[in-house]
Amino acid sequence: MSVLVKSAKEQIEKIIKEAVSAATANGELSSADVLPPFSIQPPANREHGDYAVNAAMVWAKTFGKAPRMIAETILKYAKLDNTYIEKYEIAGPGFINFFLSDLFYADIVADVNKLGSDYGKSDFGKGKKILVEFVSANPTGPMHIGNARGGALGDCLAAVLESAGYYTEREFYINDAGNQINKFALSLDIRYRQLFGDKEEMPEDSYHGEDIINHAKAFAECFGDLYIGKTEEERKDALVAFALPKNIEGLKTDLQKYRIKYDTWFKESSLHENGETKRIIELLRESGHTYTEEGALWFKATDFGCDKDFVLVRANGFPTYVVPDIAYHYNKLEVRKFDKAIDILGADHHGYVPRLKAALTALGVDADRLDAVLMQMVRLVKEGEVIKASKRSGKAITLVTLLDEVPIDAARFFFNLREPNSHFDFDLDLAVSESNSNPVYYVQYAYARICSIIRNIEAEGIKYRTATADELKLLKTNEERELIIHLSQFTDEIIQSAISYDPARITHYVLDLATKFHKFYAVCRVKDNDEGLMFARLNLCKATAVVIKNVLDMLKIDAPEKM
């Protein structure tokens, strides 16, 4: 929470505890060694106050009195001097409602404008190291819509964690080894040989995309039929060495266009080359949680609560795909010493995560240091109909074709509109519309409107300035107070978003902020004959713009000053 909100709540807590001490000293409340904790929360209806305290109700058994009687005794001794509290009252069976003073609201506006781009940031995470791995698409083809959602989600989650005080890195795991690369090599090999008259058909489970054909043609343009006479292994190795770097570079280019920049591109092949995969197998053997059956090495995952055991090494001596994955996560947590690893995964990985956690536990790693955010599928909707193909290309819509059809701002905002584990319909028509029904347009328009208000005021010769505390105390209408309270909640929203791994909290927050600003603007005349009130409202507008921009910057979305 913001420093000022924290201060107000601490003041309320102090008022309550000191009042109880005074009442106990005077014999009006019985002494107690330990008092149960109580809550200080905003009530559902702010007309009932800014904070509701349930202390009297929680302590009824301790003091042996009715809650309302306890509340009356507490308030008899409550002292409000030098606090943000203006008044209090008892409600219902014994709630104590506290009302904040004009100074609190004034200080919130001043604090936002003083901190500017730093407003909302906190040291909640205490600098703990978190690695967020997301997208990690196979480099054997273009990224799909699921990768588009995962990209926006992972990048924004990393930004939220950074703002909440964590040291955060972004990572892309390149699956450049294993079965998918073998399939990639086979597909390239057949397409290359077909160019020189080979009649072999493509297997059904191979890669049939246009990109494979284009790679084969480009390879042939460089080397002609040179590799037709080579061994199959030499030919496949050369084709993969030619095509895979191009695909990886294409992934980097596409993701940079999507405004995603990774700190690390980690290659699966490095785990095989440096022996980490073999080491993990040996460590698991030594753990006593493996056994051999029909020539294969199995991991006893059922020892750790999984529904079944799984194979680590096949009877032919080759590790299964899960071994390098275990080695990779061991590398994150034990080799590179991240305090926490967060994976953004498709919902179909729900059974995969317990396997990883089981293996990490067997290796002596605290499995709670690995968290997975499971993400549901996205459906594209156009003209009210679910679509599966791009009208332009006739093929499945990829990240690139999506960004050709909708603005990047809309894509990043829309993909963070829903909690990750919820299904999502992406409305292509809405994403390109310039109307208030388009959420990203609605937020950007609020920011542009504020810029326009300040610009127009200054065009009339009235130079914007910082309002005084007394001027800011003039902000008393319901619309002004609702807007200020919402600004005060920004820091806590970031922290809660970081705790829940849900950046959608931030998009909902800024949508609500835009709505509260538009309501304020509709009711409160900014350019007022009262100069003090005018500058107070201009400062409130400015504070709102600061927070909107801070959210959009976090989401890597443009904040246009004109629309």
Residue, then its C-alpha position, 0 to 999 in steps of 0.5 A: m500500500s502507499v506510504l500515506v495509506k499505510s500511515a493512516k491505517e497505522q494511526i488508526e491501530k495506534i488510536i485503538k490500542e492506546a485507547v484500550s490501554a487507557a481504558t484498562a488503566n482506569g478499570e473500564l476494561s479488564s486487562a488482557d495479556v494478549l488481544p486477538p488481532f483486528s482488521i482495518q478495512p474500507p467498508a463496502n459503502r464509503e458513506h459509512g467511513d473510510y475504514a471500518v474496524n472490528a476490534a470491539m467485536v473481536w474482543a467481546k469474549t476477551f473483555g466479557k462485554a457486548p461489542r457496542m459497549i467495548a466500542e463506546t469505551i474505546l472511543k471515550y479514550a480515542k485521541l485524534d491529534n496529529t493524525y489523518i483521522e477527522k472523526y469516528e462513529i459506531a455502526g451496527p453491532g459494534f464496528i468503529n468507522f473512521f473518517l479521513s481528514d481533508l489533509f489525507y486527500a490533499d497529501i495523496v494528490a501531492d504524493v502522486n505528483k511528487l513521486g511521478s513515475d515512481y508512484g506505485k512502486s514499493d519494496f514489498g519484494k525485498g529484492k528477492k530474485i524471480l525468474v519469469e519464463f514465458v512463451s518458450a515456443n518450439p523454434t520449429g515454426p511460427m508462434h501461435i495465439g497461445n504464445a501471444r497471450g503468454g507473451a503479454l501475460g509473462d511480460c506484464l507479470a514481470a513488470v508487476l513484480e519489478s514494481a512490487g520490489y522484486y529483482t526480476e528477469r525474463e527468460f525464453y527457453i529454446n527447445d533446440a534438442g529432442n524429438q521436435i528437433n528430430k522431426f524438424a530435421l526429417s521434415l527439412d530433409i524430405r522437402y530438400r530431397q523433393l526439390f531434386g526429384d525424390k518422391e518420398e511423402m511427408p509423414e503425417d506427424s511431420y511439419h507441413g508448413e510453408d516455412i519448411i518448404n521455404h527453408a529447404k528452397a533457401f538451403a538449395e539455393c545456397f548449396g545446390d544438390l551438394y548434400i544429396g550425396k551426403t549421409e542422412e545424418e550429415r544432411k539433417d545436421a546441415l539443414v538444422a544448422f541452416a534453418l534453426p538459427k533463422n527461426i530463432e532470430g525470427l522469434k526474437t524479431d517477432l517478440q521485439k515487435y510485441r515489445i518483449k525483450y528477454d534478459t536470457w535466451f536459454k538453450e536446451s542443448s546447453l544442458h546436454e552439452n555441459g552434462e547437466t542432464k546426465r548429472i540430474i539422472e545420477l542425482l535422482r539415482e542417488s536420491g533412492h527414488t528410482y527403479t529399473e523396469e524392462g530396461a528403463l529407468w523410472f522415477k518414483a513420483t508416487d513417493f511425492g504424491c503424483d498419481k503415477d511414476f514416470v520414465l527418466v531414461r528409455a530402454n534404448g538409453f535415451p532420456t525422456y523429454v522430462v529430464p532436461d526440463i528437470a535439469y533446466h529448473y534445477n539450473k534456475l533454482e540451484v545453479r543460478k540461485f533464483d529465489k523463485a521460478i515462475d513458468i507461464l504454461g498452457a492449461d494442458h500442462h496441469g499434470y506436468v507441473p507436479r512431476l517437476k515439483a516431485a523431481l525437485t523435491a527428490l533433488g533436495v530443492d524446495a518445490d514451493r520455489l517453483d510456481a506455474v501460471l496455467m493459461q487457458m486457450v484464446r478464441l478469436v472472434k470476428e463479426g460475432e463468429v469464432i474464426k480459426a484462420s486468417k482471411r488474408s492468408g487462409k492459414a492459422i493466425t499466428l502472433v505476426t498475423l494477429l499484430d498485422e490485424v490489430p494494434i500492439d497496444a490492443a493485443r497487450f491490453f486485451f490479453n491481460l483483461r482476464e485472469p490467466n486461467s480463464h477462457f478468453d474470446f479476443d474480439l478482433d473488431l473491438a480491438v481496432s475500434e476507436s470507441n469507449s467500448n474498446p477498453v484500451y482506447y477508453v483508458q488512452y482517451a482519459y489520458a489524452r483528455i487530461c493532457s488536453i485539459i492542461r494544454n488548453i488551460e495553459a493556452e489561455g495563459i494560465k500556467y500550471r503550478t503545484a497546488t498548496a495543501d490548503e488548496l488541495k483540501l478544497l477537493k471535497t465532492n464525492e467524485e473527487r474523493e472517489l478518484i483520490i481514494h482510487l489513486s491511493q490504492f494503486t500501490d496495493e493493487i500492484i502488490q496484490s497483482a504480484i502476490s496472485y500472479d495476475p496482471a489483469r488486476i492492473t488492467h481492471y484498476v486502470l479501467d476503473l480509474a478512467t471511469k472515475f476520472h470521466k465521472f469527475y470531469a462530468v461533474c466538476r468544472v476544472k476551470d473555475n472562478d475560484e483559482g485555488l479550486m482550479f489548481a487543486r483540480l488541475n493537480l488532481c487531473k495531473a495525478t490521474a494522468v501520472v497513474i494512468k501512464n504508470v500503468l500503461d508503461m508497465l503494460k508497455i502500451d502507448a500513452p498518447e497526449k492527443m487522440 
